[in-house]
């Protein structure tokens, strides 16, 4: 349900649909994606630590992105949503590689 709400927020922002739900779902997406991805890297740690790092990562990513977009005069909600999606996907793939999911790292370290 949560993932569906986040996906709906991203879709509403990308389609530039003016609806009151966009004001709720898009920030939910922007805050959840980096936080969940970073928290996923810390699954084996203390849950409070994973949540704290996820929230901090989410806020940091969004503030840095907004600041950079304003500094360079490239403010665009669509670009922000896409950038956060790419960042979240990168962190997710990094987590898969780090965890050593057998199929991804099978050819490495055969010494």
DSSP file (Angstrom, degrees, kcal/mol; ACC not computed):
  #  RESIDUE AA STRUCTURE BP1 BP2  ACC     N-H-->O    O-->H-N    N-H-->O    O-->H-N    TCO  KAPPA ALPHA  PHI   PSI    X-CA   Y-CA   Z-CA
    1    1 A X     >        0   0    0      0, 0.0     4,-2.1     0, 0.0     5,-0.1   0.000 360.0 360.0 360.0 -43.7    0.0    0.0    0.0
    2    2 A X  H  >  +     0   0    0      1,-0.2     4,-2.2     2,-0.2     5,-0.2   0.918 360.0  49.1 -64.5 -43.9    2.8    2.4    0.9
    3    3 A X  H  > S+     0   0    0      1,-0.2     4,-2.6     2,-0.2    -1,-0.2   0.873 109.7  52.6 -63.8 -36.9    4.8    1.6   -2.2
    4    4 A X  H  > S+     0   0    0      2,-0.2     4,-2.3     1,-0.2    -1,-0.2   0.901 108.6  50.0 -65.6 -40.3    1.6    2.2   -4.3
    5    5 A X  H  X S+     0   0    0     -4,-2.1     4,-2.0     2,-0.2    -2,-0.2   0.900 111.9  48.3 -64.4 -40.7    1.1    5.6   -2.7
    6    6 A X  H  X S+     0   0    0     -4,-2.2     4,-2.1     2,-0.2    -2,-0.2   0.914 111.7  49.1 -65.7 -42.9    4.7    6.5   -3.4
    7    7 A X  H  X S+     0   0    0     -4,-2.6     4,-2.5     1,-0.2    -2,-0.2   0.884 109.9  52.0 -64.1 -37.9    4.4    5.3   -7.0
    8    8 A X  H  X S+     0   0    0     -4,-2.3     4,-2.6     2,-0.2    -1,-0.2   0.894 107.8  52.5 -64.9 -39.0    1.2    7.4   -7.4
    9    9 A X  H  X S+     0   0    0     -4,-2.0     4,-1.9    16,-0.3    -2,-0.2   0.909 111.2  46.2 -62.2 -42.4    3.0   10.4   -6.0
   10   10 A X  H  X S+     0   0    0     -4,-2.1     4,-2.6     2,-0.2     5,-0.2   0.914 113.0  49.5 -65.9 -42.6    5.8   10.0   -8.6
   11   11 A X  H  X S+     0   0    0     -4,-2.5     4,-2.4     1,-0.2    -2,-0.2   0.903 110.1  50.7 -64.9 -40.8    3.3    9.5  -11.4
   12   12 A X  H  X>S+     0   0    0     -4,-2.6     5,-2.0     1,-0.2     4,-0.6   0.892 112.9  46.4 -64.2 -39.1    1.3   12.5  -10.5
   13   13 A X  H  <5S+     0   0    0     -4,-1.9     3,-0.5    -5,-0.2    -2,-0.2   0.911 114.2  46.8 -70.0 -41.8    4.4   14.7  -10.4
   14   14 A X  H  <5S+     0   0    0     -4,-2.6    -2,-0.2     1,-0.2    -1,-0.2   0.867 115.3  45.4 -68.7 -35.3    5.7   13.4  -13.7
   15   15 A X  H  <5S-     0   0    0     -4,-2.4    -1,-0.2    -5,-0.2    -2,-0.2   0.544 105.5-131.2 -83.8  -6.4    2.4   13.8  -15.4
   16   16 A X  T  <5 +     0   0    0     -4,-0.6     2,-0.5    -3,-0.5    -3,-0.2   0.894  41.6 172.3  56.6  44.6    2.0   17.2  -13.9
   17   17 A X      < -     0   0    0     -5,-2.0     2,-1.0    -6,-0.2    -1,-0.2  -0.737  29.3-138.9 -86.1 125.6   -1.5   16.5  -12.7
   18   18 A X        +     0   0    0     -2,-0.5     2,-0.3     4,-0.1    -5,-0.0  -0.755  49.4 131.2 -89.0 103.9   -3.0   19.2  -10.5
   19   19 A X    >>  -     0   0    0     -2,-1.0     3,-1.1     1,-0.1     4,-0.7  -0.984  66.8-116.6-147.8 151.9   -4.8   17.4   -7.7
   20   20 A X  T >4 S+     0   0    0     -2,-0.3     3,-0.6     1,-0.2     4,-0.5   0.805 113.2  64.3 -61.6 -27.3   -4.8   17.8   -3.9
   21   21 A X  T >> S+     0   0    0      1,-0.2     4,-3.2     2,-0.2     3,-1.0   0.808  91.0  64.9 -65.5 -28.3   -3.4   14.3   -3.6
   22   22 A X  H <> S+     0   0    0     -3,-1.1     4,-1.7     1,-0.3     5,-0.4   0.868  94.6  59.0 -61.9 -35.7   -0.2   15.4   -5.4
   23   23 A X  H << S+     0   0    0     -4,-0.7    -1,-0.3    -3,-0.6    -2,-0.2   0.718 117.4  32.3 -66.7 -20.4    0.5   17.7   -2.4
   24   24 A X  H <> S+     0   0    0     -3,-1.0     4,-1.3    -4,-0.5    -2,-0.2   0.832 121.1  44.2-100.3 -46.9    0.5   14.6   -0.1
   25   25 A X  H  X S+     0   0    0     -4,-3.2     4,-2.2     2,-0.2   -16,-0.3   0.836 107.3  55.8 -76.9 -34.1    1.8   11.8   -2.3
   26   26 A X  H  X S+     0   0    0     -4,-1.7     4,-2.7    -5,-0.3     5,-0.2   0.944 110.0  44.3 -68.4 -46.6    4.7   13.5   -4.0
   27   27 A X  H  > S+     0   0    0     -5,-0.4     4,-2.2     2,-0.2     5,-0.2   0.876 111.5  56.2 -62.6 -33.1    6.5   14.6   -0.8
   28   28 A X  H  X S+     0   0    0     -4,-1.3     4,-2.3     2,-0.2    -2,-0.2   0.933 110.3  44.7 -60.1 -44.9    5.8   11.1    0.6
   29   29 A X  H  X S+     0   0    0     -4,-2.2     4,-2.3     1,-0.2     5,-0.3   0.935 112.0  51.5 -62.5 -47.7    7.6    9.7   -2.5
   30   30 A X  H  X S+     0   0    0     -4,-2.7     4,-0.5     1,-0.2    -1,-0.2   0.823 117.4  39.0 -63.8 -31.3   10.5   12.1   -2.2
   31   31 A X  H  X S+     0   0    0     -4,-2.2     4,-0.9    -5,-0.2    -1,-0.2   0.816 117.4  48.0 -86.0 -32.3   11.1   11.3    1.5
   32   32 A X  H  X S+     0   0    0     -4,-2.3     4,-3.2    -5,-0.2     5,-0.4   0.898 100.5  61.0 -79.5 -40.8   10.5    7.6    1.3
   33   33 A X  H  X S+     0   0    0     -4,-2.3     4,-2.0     1,-0.2     5,-0.2   0.936 111.2  35.4 -60.9 -54.1   12.6    6.5   -1.6
   34   34 A X  H  X S+     0   0    0     -4,-0.5     4,-2.5    -5,-0.3     5,-0.2   0.892 119.8  52.1 -66.7 -34.9   16.1    7.5   -0.4
   35   35 A X  H  X S+     0   0    0     -4,-0.9     4,-2.5     2,-0.2    -2,-0.2   0.920 111.8  43.6 -66.3 -44.3   15.2    6.7    3.2
   36   36 A X  H  X S+     0   0    0     -4,-3.2     4,-1.8     2,-0.2    -1,-0.2   0.891 114.6  50.8 -68.5 -38.9   14.0    3.2    2.4
   37   37 A X  H  X S+     0   0    0     -4,-2.0     4,-0.8    -5,-0.4    -2,-0.2   0.927 114.5  42.7 -65.1 -44.0   16.9    2.5    0.1
   38   38 A X  H >X S+     0   0    0     -4,-2.5     3,-0.7     1,-0.2     4,-0.6   0.891 113.0  52.9 -70.1 -38.6   19.5    3.7    2.7
   39   39 A X  H >< S+     0   0    0     -4,-2.5     3,-0.9     1,-0.2    -1,-0.2   0.829 101.8  61.4 -64.1 -30.5   17.7    1.8    5.5
   40   40 A X  H >< S+     0   0    0     -4,-1.8     3,-1.0     1,-0.2    -1,-0.2   0.776  95.9  59.9 -66.3 -26.7   17.8   -1.3    3.4
   41   41 A X  H << S+     0   0    0     -4,-0.8     3,-0.3    -3,-0.7    -1,-0.2   0.741 107.6  46.9 -70.0 -21.4   21.6   -1.1    3.4
   42   42 A X  T X<  +     0   0    0     -3,-0.9     3,-1.7    -4,-0.6    -1,-0.2  -0.089  69.4 128.1-112.6  33.0   21.5   -1.4    7.2
   43   43 A X  T <  S+     0   0    0     -3,-1.0    -1,-0.2     1,-0.3    -2,-0.1   0.817  74.2  51.6 -60.4 -31.9   19.0   -4.3    7.6
   44   44 A X  T 3  S+     0   0    0     -3,-0.3    -1,-0.3    -4,-0.1     2,-0.1   0.425  99.7  82.3 -88.3   3.0   21.3   -6.2    9.9
   45   45 A X  S <  S-     0   0    0     -3,-1.7     2,-0.1     1,-0.2    -3,-0.0  -0.332 101.0 -60.9 -94.1-179.9   21.8   -3.3   12.3
   46   46 A X     >  -     0   0    0      1,-0.1     4,-2.2    -2,-0.1     3,-0.4  -0.405  48.2-128.3 -58.8 133.7   19.7   -2.0   15.1
   47   47 A X  H  > S+     0   0    0      1,-0.2     4,-2.4     2,-0.2     5,-0.2   0.862 108.5  53.6 -58.0 -37.2   16.3   -1.0   13.7
   48   48 A X  H  > S+     0   0    0      1,-0.2     4,-2.4     2,-0.2    -1,-0.2   0.885 108.9  49.7 -65.1 -37.0   16.5    2.5   15.4
   49   49 A X  H  > S+     0   0    0     -3,-0.4     4,-2.7     2,-0.2     5,-0.2   0.921 110.7  49.2 -65.5 -44.5   19.9    3.1   13.7
   50   50 A X  H  X S+     0   0    0     -4,-2.2     4,-2.2     1,-0.2    -2,-0.2   0.905 113.4  46.6 -63.1 -41.6   18.5    2.0   10.3
   51   51 A X  H  X S+     0   0    0     -4,-2.4     4,-2.5     2,-0.2     5,-0.2   0.922 113.1  49.1 -66.7 -43.2   15.5    4.3   10.6
   52   52 A X  H  X S+     0   0    0     -4,-2.4     4,-2.4     1,-0.2    -2,-0.2   0.919 113.6  45.4 -62.9 -44.4   17.6    7.2   11.8
   53   53 A X  H  X S+     0   0    0     -4,-2.7     4,-2.7     2,-0.2    -1,-0.2   0.886 112.3  52.9 -67.1 -37.7   20.1    6.8    9.0
   54   54 A X  H  X S+     0   0    0     -4,-2.2     4,-2.3    -5,-0.2    -2,-0.2   0.922 111.2  45.1 -63.1 -44.4   17.2    6.5    6.5
   55   55 A X  H  X S+     0   0    0     -4,-2.5     4,-2.5     2,-0.2     5,-0.2   0.925 114.8  48.3 -65.2 -44.3   15.5    9.7    7.6
   56   56 A X  H  X S+     0   0    0     -4,-2.4     4,-2.6    -5,-0.2    -2,-0.2   0.910 112.6  48.5 -62.8 -42.1   18.8   11.6    7.6
   57   57 A X  H  X S+     0   0    0     -4,-2.7     4,-2.8     2,-0.2     5,-0.2   0.906 111.3  50.7 -63.7 -41.6   19.7   10.3    4.2
   58   58 A X  H  X S+     0   0    0     -4,-2.3     4,-2.2    -5,-0.2     5,-0.2   0.940 113.5  43.5 -62.3 -48.7   16.3   11.2    2.8
   59   59 A X  H  X S+     0   0    0     -4,-2.5     4,-2.6     1,-0.2     5,-0.2   0.917 114.9  50.1 -64.3 -42.7   16.5   14.7    4.2
   60   60 A X  H  X S+     0   0    0     -4,-2.6     4,-2.6    -5,-0.2     5,-0.3   0.931 111.1  48.1 -61.6 -47.0   20.1   15.2    3.0
   61   61 A X  H  X S+     0   0    0     -4,-2.8     4,-2.2     1,-0.2    -1,-0.2   0.919 115.1  44.7 -61.8 -44.2   19.4   14.0   -0.5
   62   62 A X  H  X S+     0   0    0     -4,-2.2     4,-2.5    -5,-0.2     5,-0.2   0.897 114.6  47.4 -70.3 -39.9   16.3   16.2   -0.9
   63   63 A X  H  X S+     0   0    0     -4,-2.6     4,-2.6    -5,-0.2     5,-0.2   0.929 114.4  46.7 -67.5 -43.9   17.9   19.3    0.5
   64   64 A X  H  X S+     0   0    0     -4,-2.6     4,-2.5    -5,-0.2     5,-0.2   0.903 113.7  49.0 -64.1 -40.1   21.1   18.9   -1.5
   65   65 A X  H  X S+     0   0    0     -4,-2.2     4,-2.5    -5,-0.3    -2,-0.2   0.940 113.1  46.0 -64.4 -46.8   19.0   18.3   -4.7
   66   66 A X  H  X S+     0   0    0     -4,-2.5     4,-2.2     2,-0.2    -2,-0.2   0.908 113.7  49.8 -63.1 -41.4   16.8   21.3   -4.1
   67   67 A X  H  X S+     0   0    0     -4,-2.6     4,-2.7    -5,-0.2    -2,-0.2   0.933 112.0  47.2 -63.5 -45.9   19.8   23.5   -3.3
   68   68 A X  H  X S+     0   0    0     -4,-2.5     4,-2.3     1,-0.2     6,-0.2   0.906 111.6  50.8 -63.0 -41.3   21.7   22.4   -6.4
   69   69 A X  H  <>S+     0   0    0     -4,-2.5     5,-2.7    -5,-0.2     6,-0.3   0.891 113.5  45.3 -65.2 -37.9   18.6   22.9   -8.6
   70   70 A X  H ><5S+     0   0    0     -4,-2.2     3,-0.8     3,-0.2    -2,-0.2   0.899 111.9  51.3 -71.9 -40.1   18.1   26.4   -7.3
   71   71 A X  H 3<5S+     0   0    0     -4,-2.7    -2,-0.2     1,-0.2    -1,-0.2   0.912 115.6  41.4 -62.5 -42.5   21.8   27.4   -7.5
   72   72 A X  T 3<5S-     0   0    0     -4,-2.3    -1,-0.2    -5,-0.2    -2,-0.2   0.406 110.5-120.2 -88.6   3.8   22.0   26.3  -11.2
   73   73 A X  T < 5S+     0   0    0     -3,-0.8    -3,-0.2    -4,-0.3    -4,-0.1   0.835  78.2 121.7  65.1  32.9   18.6   27.8  -12.1
   74   74 A X      < +     0   0    0     -5,-2.7     2,-0.3    -6,-0.2    -4,-0.2  -0.165  31.4 162.4-119.5  38.7   17.2   24.4  -13.1
   75   75 A X        +     0   0    0     -6,-0.3     2,-0.3    -5,-0.1     3,-0.1  -0.432   8.9 148.4 -66.5 124.2   14.2   24.1  -10.8
   76   76 A X     >  -     0   0    0     -2,-0.3     4,-2.2     1,-0.1     5,-0.2  -0.869  41.9-151.3-157.0 120.4   11.9   21.4  -12.1
   77   77 A X  H  > S+     0   0    0     -2,-0.3     4,-2.3     1,-0.2     5,-0.2   0.889 102.1  53.5 -59.9 -37.5    9.6   19.1  -10.0
   78   78 A X  H  > S+     0   0    0      1,-0.2     4,-2.4     2,-0.2    -1,-0.2   0.931 108.7  47.8 -62.4 -45.4    9.8   16.5  -12.7
   79   79 A X  H  > S+     0   0    0      1,-0.2     4,-2.6     2,-0.2    -1,-0.2   0.874 110.6  53.2 -64.1 -36.3   13.6   16.5  -12.7
   80   80 A X  H  X S+     0   0    0     -4,-2.2     4,-2.3     2,-0.2    -1,-0.2   0.917 109.6  47.3 -63.8 -43.7   13.6   16.3   -8.9
   81   81 A X  H  X S+     0   0    0     -4,-2.3     4,-2.0     2,-0.2    -2,-0.2   0.915 114.5  46.6 -64.3 -43.4   11.4   13.2   -9.0
   82   82 A X  H  X S+     0   0    0     -4,-2.4     4,-2.5     2,-0.2    -2,-0.2   0.908 111.9  51.0 -66.8 -41.3   13.5   11.5  -11.6
   83   83 A X  H  X S+     0   0    0     -4,-2.6     4,-2.6     1,-0.2    -2,-0.2   0.909 110.7  48.2 -63.7 -42.1   16.8   12.4   -9.8
   84   84 A X  H  X S+     0   0    0     -4,-2.3     4,-2.7     2,-0.2    -1,-0.2   0.874 111.0  52.2 -66.0 -36.4   15.5   10.9   -6.5
   85   85 A X  H  X S+     0   0    0     -4,-2.0     4,-2.5     2,-0.2    -2,-0.2   0.922 111.2  46.3 -64.5 -43.1   14.3    7.8   -8.4
   86   86 A X  H  X S+     0   0    0     -4,-2.5     4,-2.4     2,-0.2    -2,-0.2   0.919 113.7  48.8 -65.1 -43.4   17.8    7.3   -9.9
   87   87 A X  H  X S+     0   0    0     -4,-2.6     4,-2.3     2,-0.2    -2,-0.2   0.922 112.6  47.7 -62.5 -44.7   19.5    7.9   -6.6
   88   88 A X  H  X S+     0   0    0     -4,-2.7     4,-2.2     1,-0.2    -2,-0.2   0.898 112.3  49.6 -63.2 -40.8   17.2    5.4   -4.8
   89   89 A X  H  X S+     0   0    0     -4,-2.5     4,-2.5     2,-0.2    -2,-0.2   0.888 109.9  51.2 -64.6 -39.0   17.7    2.9   -7.6
   90   90 A X  H  X S+     0   0    0     -4,-2.4     4,-2.4     2,-0.2    -2,-0.2   0.920 111.2  47.2 -64.0 -43.9   21.5    3.3   -7.3
   91   91 A X  H  X S+     0   0    0     -4,-2.3     4,-2.1     2,-0.2    -2,-0.2   0.883 111.6  52.0 -65.7 -37.3   21.4    2.8   -3.5
   92   92 A X  H  X S+     0   0    0     -4,-2.2     4,-2.0     2,-0.2    -2,-0.2   0.930 111.3  45.6 -64.0 -45.8   19.2   -0.2   -4.0
   93   93 A X  H  X S+     0   0    0     -4,-2.5     4,-2.5     1,-0.2     5,-0.2   0.892 110.3  54.8 -65.2 -38.9   21.6   -1.8   -6.5
   94   94 A X  H  X S+     0   0    0     -4,-2.4     4,-2.5     1,-0.2    -1,-0.2   0.898 107.4  50.8 -59.3 -40.5   24.5   -0.9   -4.2
   95   95 A X  H  X S+     0   0    0     -4,-2.1     4,-2.2     2,-0.2    -2,-0.2   0.891 108.7  51.0 -64.5 -39.9   22.7   -2.8   -1.5
   96   96 A X  H  X>S+     0   0    0     -4,-2.0     5,-1.4     2,-0.2     4,-0.6   0.914 113.6  44.6 -63.1 -42.7   22.2   -5.9   -3.7
   97   97 A X  H ><5S+     0   0    0     -4,-2.5     3,-0.6     1,-0.2    -2,-0.2   0.892 113.6  50.2 -68.7 -38.8   25.9   -5.9   -4.6
   98   98 A X  H 3<5S+     0   0    0     -4,-2.5    -2,-0.2     1,-0.2    -1,-0.2   0.871 104.1  57.8 -68.0 -37.7   27.0   -5.3   -1.0
   99   99 A X  H 3<5S-     0   0    0     -4,-2.2    -1,-0.2    -5,-0.2    -2,-0.2   0.691 107.0-126.3 -68.0 -17.8   24.9   -8.1    0.4
  100  100 A X  T <<5 -     0   0    0     -4,-0.6     2,-0.6    -3,-0.6    -3,-0.2   0.923  26.1-162.4  72.6  43.5   26.6  -10.6   -1.9
  101  101 A X    >>< -     0   0    0     -5,-1.4     3,-3.3     1,-0.2     4,-1.0  -0.501  26.9-122.5 -60.8 109.4   23.5  -12.0   -3.5
  102  102 A X  T 34 S+     0   0    0     -2,-0.6     4,-0.5     1,-0.3    -1,-0.2   0.633 106.2  52.5 -30.2 -44.8   25.0  -15.2   -4.9
  103  103 A X  T 34 S+     0   0    0      1,-0.2    -1,-0.3     2,-0.2     4,-0.2   0.788 110.1  48.2 -70.9 -27.0   24.0  -14.5   -8.6
  104  104 A X  T <4 S+     0   0    0     -3,-3.3     3,-0.2     1,-0.2    -1,-0.2   0.847 121.7  30.6 -83.1 -33.3   25.6  -11.1   -8.6
  105  105 A X  S >< S+     0   0    0     -4,-1.0     3,-1.3     1,-0.2    -1,-0.2   0.167  83.3 112.0-110.9  17.9   28.9  -11.9   -7.1
  106  106 A X  T 3  S+     0   0    0     -4,-0.5    -1,-0.2     1,-0.3    -2,-0.1   0.835  79.5  47.5 -63.6 -34.2   29.4  -15.5   -8.3
  107  107 A X  T 3  S+     0   0    0     -3,-0.2     3,-0.4    -4,-0.2     2,-0.3   0.433  96.0  93.1 -89.6   2.2   32.2  -14.7  -10.7
  108  108 A X  S <  S+     0   0    0     -3,-1.3     3,-0.1     1,-0.2    -3,-0.0  -0.680  83.4  11.2-100.2 149.8   34.3  -12.6   -8.2
  109  109 A X        +     0   0    0     -2,-0.3     2,-2.1     1,-0.2    -1,-0.2   0.735  65.9 158.1  68.3  27.5   37.1  -13.6   -5.9
  110  110 A X              0   0    0     -3,-0.4    -1,-0.2     1,-0.2    -4,-0.0  -0.407 360.0 360.0 -81.7  65.7   37.7  -17.1   -7.3
  111  111 A X              0   0    0     -2,-2.1    -1,-0.2    -3,-0.1    -2,-0.1   0.435 360.0 360.0-110.3 360.0   41.2  -17.4   -5.9
